[in-house]
Amino acid sequence: MKKCLSDPVKLLTLLLFSLTLSFTSYAQEIPTDQAIIDAGGVLFNGNCKSCHRVKQKLVGPALAGVETRVPSIDWIYAWVRNPAKVIASGDEYANKIYNEYNKSQMTAFNNYTDEQIMSILAYVKAEANKVDAPAPGTATTTAGGDAGVPTAYLNAIVIGMILILVLLLVILVLIINALKKYLDNKDLSPEDQEIVHSKYTVGSMVRSSGFIFLVLFIVASVSFKNIIDGLYTVGIQQNYQPKQPIAFSHKIHAGQYEIDCKYCHTGALKGKQANIPSPNICMNCHAQIKEGTNTGTGEIAKIYAAIGFDPATSSYTGQQKPIEWVRIHNLPDLAYFNHSQHVNVAGVECQTCHGPIQEMDVVKQYSLLTMGWCIDCHRKTDVNTKDNHYYDKLVEIHNSKKAMKVEDIGGLECAKCHY
């Protein structure tokens, strides 16, 4: 060490080496592997995106370059898993962020591993390095709800029958005119001539058996069509769009702010029901965001009233009351449907059944949700078995097939939905 102190070059080299070691330990190399970035993107979009953006502030700070702003990567690990503990420890940077964002505390993700947090950082860094491009449209092409009801077919049948009758009527008139011309060339008695050239009046035509048959046929056809249409709409609430007690806009939340559906509807990942989000989830953002894009403070005040929150003092009063949401999608009790099996295992997007939810200010039932609609989907949908160990045994059994449909794995068995 004394030799180093006496030699400025060696001293400078030692200092640079120490700084390099210090920087390396501070800023661990963030992975650039695409698989890690993709995994981080899934975690970011599912859990972080509701409060953070990469390049702009939202509920929380922009995350681009976060690894250079914090004391260390280990600090990020501790913060993600338990931000309250880091704040309580007196950490200067943690308290700075906490106070800067109106003492809105981040949700703790204590089940995240170091690798998962690092994958999120990898995704954030990759997105931060991208050149900004115009935002793509939010329109989503989904399976529509027009299939299944035979109204169009019935309309075509009825119209076809009417056209056939009209055509027959025209042919009949032509035949009558031809017969008249033929009989005019014959020597007919005055009585026969009068019959041949007798004029049709409106009264005589209305009283004729042909006209009565035509009217009865049209009335019977239209009535039959309406009865069939009515039978096919029993139990169907497609396009049902009730007014809710709070004017919550999915177009703002899921569309403009791109909040993942599963952030609020947590049950979709782990259970049968997608569940109605509790006001606690709303307060993750609205403890700080106190004015809405469309409705100002009016609708957000209803959330505060339900959960017992005083926005003036940012404190809870303890006086709570339920929000009486109106149910929109309601399958009959005889049918079993599991959200987690479709969303978590099969990877079905919410829009597949619920339509372009990110474009709806007021949610409606987009699809039919009938038995035939579900069966049709199971017959057409390929099972995504790639990197999904849930299906390993089934892939082995069905290895003779190029692609498995849902019907190949029991998707049409009665007991699957009616147990």
Buried (B, 14 or more C-beta within 10 A) or exposed (E): EEEBEEEEEEBEEBEEEEEEEEEEEBEBEBBEEEEBBEBBBBBBBBBBBBBBBBEEEBBBBBBBEBBEEBBEBEBBBBBBBBBEBBBEEEBEEBBEBBEEBEEBEBEBBEEBEBEBBBBBBBBBBBBBEEEEEEEEEEEBEBBEBEBBBEBEEBEEBBEEEBEEBEEEEEEEEEEEEEEEEEBEEEEBEEEEBEEBEEEEEEEEEEEEEEEEEBEEEBEEBEEEBEEBBEEBBEEBBBEBBEEBEBBBBBBBBBBEBBBBBBBBBBBBEEBEEBBEBBBEBBBBBBBBBBEBEEBEEEBBBBBBBBBBBEBEEEEBEEEEEEBEEEEBBEEEEEEEBBBBBBBBBBEBEBBBBBBBBBBBEBBBBBBBBBBEBBBBBBEEBEBBBEEEEEBEEBBEEBEEEEEBBBBBBEBBEEEBBEE
